[in-house]
Amino acid sequence: MTQRTPKRSRGVALTSLLAASTALASCGGSADTADWSDGDTAEATPFQSVAQCAASGEFTQAECQTAYSQAVAGDQKQAPRFDSRELCEEQYGEGQCESRGSGGFFSPLLTGFLIGNVLSGGGYNRHYAPYYRDRRSGGYFAGGTWMRPSYGGRYELPSRSLTRPVTTPRVQTRSSVVSRGGFGGRTASASSSSSARGWGG
């Protein structure tokens, strides 16, 4: 049985994660970011596996599988890119980055997939996307932006991050990160609970 978190604890956790996400956005966590002031926002629910998604009761097994498959495909184009494994791991955690293809860059491992609703033509359209977890703050990155905690385990992000996500992001270097006021120096990886490699369906 799922243990419920006391309301006060949930509020403190939400406030902390919101502050972390805001800080990451303000310091330029990615070379390519979606503009929060440009257009509408959407709401999305993150999952780390098809089984977790189906068990939530919000979506069918078939839709969860579709979301997973599209996230895996989108990961090849949307994952943040760094010019070294060290730089990537400073943000996403030790052992959480891999070399991609022959492009000579490194990207974080996929954390999971999003199922989001985007307002369009008086109704809502479903969109799916990959997301990545910052191992220092716990913030979530997807479609070229850092997401903001909403409620009920959901997150907010610019609608364009789901409908027109940043693809083939610029490769980040230490100088480009520092010039934007981003993270600098080596940071410790997150707790061991976040150290498992990859995720599955």
C-alpha positions as semicolon CSV with decimal commas, in nm:
position;residue;x (nm);y (nm);z (nm)
1;M;0,000;0,000;0,000
2;T;0,129;0,346;-0,085
3;Q;0,217;0,548;0,222
4;R;0,076;0,900;0,214
5;T;0,312;1,189;0,281
6;P;0,187;1,434;0,547
7;K;0,042;1,746;0,388
8;R;0,298;1,975;0,554
9;S;0,587;1,761;0,430
10;R;0,447;1,762;0,076
11;G;0,423;2,140;0,092
12;V;0,782;2,177;0,209
13;A;0,907;1,937;-0,061
14;L;0,710;2,116;-0,332
15;T;0,841;2,455;-0,219
16;S;1,199;2,327;-0,216
17;L;1,172;2,173;-0,563
18;L;1,005;2,486;-0,702
19;A;1,290;2,699;-0,566
20;A;1,546;2,462;-0,715
21;S;1,374;2,462;-1,056
22;T;1,352;2,842;-1,054
23;A;1,720;2,870;-0,966
24;L;1,818;2,630;-1,243
25;A;1,613;2,821;-1,498
26;S;1,761;3,154;-1,393
27;C;2,119;3,031;-1,421
28;G;2,072;2,887;-1,767
29;G;2,077;2,514;-1,717
30;S;2,093;2,446;-2,091
31;A;2,237;2,613;-2,394
32;D;1,896;2,593;-2,560
33;T;1,598;2,680;-2,343
34;A;1,231;2,746;-2,409
35;D;1,104;3,088;-2,306
36;W;0,844;3,074;-2,026
37;S;0,708;3,415;-2,126
38;D;0,643;3,306;-2,484
39;G;0,302;3,143;-2,517
40;D;0,093;2,912;-2,299
41;T;0,197;2,659;-2,040
42;A;0,111;2,291;-2,031
43;E;0,085;2,034;-1,756
44;A;0,260;1,697;-1,768
45;T;0,299;1,390;-1,549
46;P;0,642;1,220;-1,530
47;F;0,690;0,843;-1,514
48;Q;1,001;0,627;-1,498
49;S;0,850;0,311;-1,648
50;V;0,551;0,179;-1,836
51;A;0,455;-0,025;-1,528
52;Q;0,454;0,284;-1,305
53;C;0,247;0,473;-1,560
54;A;-0,014;0,197;-1,594
55;A;-0,031;0,148;-1,217
56;S;-0,123;0,515;-1,171
57;G;-0,466;0,444;-1,320
58;E;-0,455;0,771;-1,517
59;F;-0,355;0,617;-1,849
60;T;-0,400;0,286;-2,027
61;Q;-0,119;0,037;-2,069
62;A;-0,124;0,104;-2,443
63;E;-0,085;0,480;-2,401
64;C;0,192;0,433;-2,145
65;Q;0,376;0,212;-2,394
66;T;0,328;0,470;-2,668
67;A;0,461;0,747;-2,442
68;Y;0,763;0,533;-2,352
69;S;0,841;0,454;-2,717
70;Q;0,813;0,817;-2,824
71;A;1,034;0,928;-2,536
72;V;1,304;0,681;-2,636
73;A;1,288;0,809;-2,993
74;G;1,286;1,173;-2,882
75;D;1,581;1,116;-2,651
76;Q;1,813;1,086;-2,952
77;K;1,730;1,443;-3,061
78;Q;1,638;1,622;-2,737
79;A;1,891;1,506;-2,477
80;P;2,122;1,782;-2,348
81;R;2,472;1,764;-2,495
82;F;2,810;1,828;-2,334
83;D;3,161;1,822;-2,475
84;S;3,291;1,599;-2,195
85;R;3,164;1,325;-1,966
86;E;3,293;1,517;-1,663
87;L;3,087;1,826;-1,743
88;C;2,775;1,618;-1,804
89;E;2,818;1,424;-1,480
90;E;2,861;1,743;-1,278
91;Q;2,498;1,817;-1,356
92;Y;2,338;1,476;-1,397
93;G;2,541;1,259;-1,162
94;E;2,833;1,017;-1,171
95;G;2,772;0,726;-1,406
96;Q;2,462;0,896;-1,551
97;C;2,610;1,014;-1,882
98;E;2,711;0,833;-2,198
99;S;2,882;0,902;-2,529
100;R;2,637;0,947;-2,812
101;G;2,715;0,817;-3,159
102;S;3,013;0,957;-3,344
103;G;2,932;1,317;-3,260
104;G;3,193;1,339;-2,989
105;F;2,953;1,461;-2,719
106;F;2,800;1,320;-2,400
107;S;2,437;1,318;-2,287
108;P;2,259;1,219;-1,965
109;L;2,075;0,891;-1,947
110;L;1,702;0,915;-1,995
111;T;1,519;0,945;-1,662
112;G;1,171;0,871;-1,792
113;F;0,884;1,001;-2,003
114;L;0,619;1,272;-1,977
115;I;0,252;1,256;-2,067
116;G;0,124;1,608;-2,115
117;N;-0,191;1,792;-2,218
118;V;-0,165;2,095;-2,446
119;L;-0,461;2,325;-2,511
120;S;-0,536;2,346;-2,883
121;G;-0,848;2,453;-3,070
122;G;-1,071;2,455;-2,764
123;G;-0,961;2,110;-2,652
124;Y;-0,656;1,929;-2,522
125;N;-0,410;1,727;-2,726
126;R;-0,185;1,466;-2,571
127;H;0,191;1,492;-2,614
128;Y;0,478;1,271;-2,497
129;A;0,838;1,361;-2,428
130;P;1,159;1,240;-2,260
131;Y;1,284;1,409;-1,943
132;Y;1,608;1,422;-1,744
133;R;1,668;1,467;-1,371
134;D;1,929;1,703;-1,229
135;R;2,102;1,491;-0,963
136;R;2,195;1,788;-0,743
137;S;1,864;1,969;-0,711
138;G;1,613;1,707;-0,822
139;G;1,484;1,943;-1,093
140;Y;1,342;1,798;-1,418
141;F;1,454;1,909;-1,766
142;A;1,246;1,846;-2,080
143;G;1,197;1,995;-2,425
144;G;1,455;2,268;-2,368
145;T;1,342;2,394;-2,027
146;W;1,339;2,321;-1,654
147;M;0,991;2,219;-1,544
148;R;0,806;2,371;-1,247
149;P;0,626;2,158;-0,986
150;S;0,249;2,188;-1,007
151;Y;0,025;1,960;-0,795
152;G;-0,063;1,594;-0,765
153;G;0,277;1,488;-0,896
154;R;0,238;1,698;-1,212
155;Y;0,468;1,961;-1,356
156;E;0,429;2,275;-1,566
157;L;0,635;2,366;-1,870
158;P;0,592;2,589;-2,176
159;S;0,355;2,430;-2,425
160;R;0,614;2,467;-2,699
161;S;0,844;2,236;-2,502
162;L;0,599;1,957;-2,586
163;T;0,476;2,070;-2,928
164;R;0,804;2,212;-3,065
165;P;1,082;2,083;-2,837
166;V;1,442;2,190;-2,880
167;T;1,610;1,929;-3,101
168;T;1,981;1,873;-3,171
169;P;2,080;2,107;-2,884
170;R;2,412;2,290;-2,902
171;V;2,698;2,107;-2,737
172;Q;2,772;2,276;-2,405
173;T;3,129;2,350;-2,297
174;R;3,255;2,461;-1,958
175;S;3,311;2,814;-2,085
176;S;2,957;2,837;-2,226
177;V;2,809;2,710;-1,899
178;V;3,013;2,950;-1,686
179;S;2,940;3,245;-1,917
180;R;2,567;3,196;-1,851
181;G;2,621;3,182;-1,475
182;G;2,557;2,807;-1,471
183;F;2,706;2,540;-1,250
184;G;3,080;2,544;-1,199
185;G;3,343;2,314;-1,050
186;R;3,286;1,957;-0,944
187;T;2,977;1,876;-0,744
188;A;2,893;1,563;-0,554
189;S;2,647;1,328;-0,716
190;A;2,307;1,283;-0,556
191;S;2,219;1,015;-0,308
192;S;2,267;0,649;-0,390
193;S;1,895;0,617;-0,451
194;S;1,945;0,805;-0,778
195;S;2,248;0,609;-0,895
196;A;2,076;0,326;-1,083
197;R;2,163;0,335;-1,451
198;G;1,885;0,393;-1,699
199;W;1,524;0,287;-1,676
200;G;1,300;0,043;-1,851
201;G;0,952;-0,039;-1,971
